[in-house]
């Protein structure tokens, strides 16, 4: 990954609807969401969302796959991981103890439901 690629990625995310769409897709990884459901949840017209998803797709942040009559969009977690890795590659000039707070902050707050609970 290089500076130009990272700038393209951040440019794609530097718009409210696109950022909201990407974050929603991350929440629904790895299954993704159908384009219509994504538009409904974001309260955005389908054609507007389509344009935003195209920008995210060109940046490599989302991938799409046709399933029957729907197009399912998924966040590219690999692209997000590569971007974050690029940003922190030389974190703290080789002193990993200084990066501990950053690494802790990057831990996802996944809340798993225990079996047998609803």
Secondary structure, 3 states (H helix, E strand, C coil): CCHHHHHHHHHHHCCHHHHHHHHHHHHCCCCCEEHHHHHHHHCCCHHHHHHHHHHHHHCCCEEEEEECCEEEEEECHHHHHHHHHHHCCCHHHHCHHHHHHHHHHCCCCCCCCCCCCC
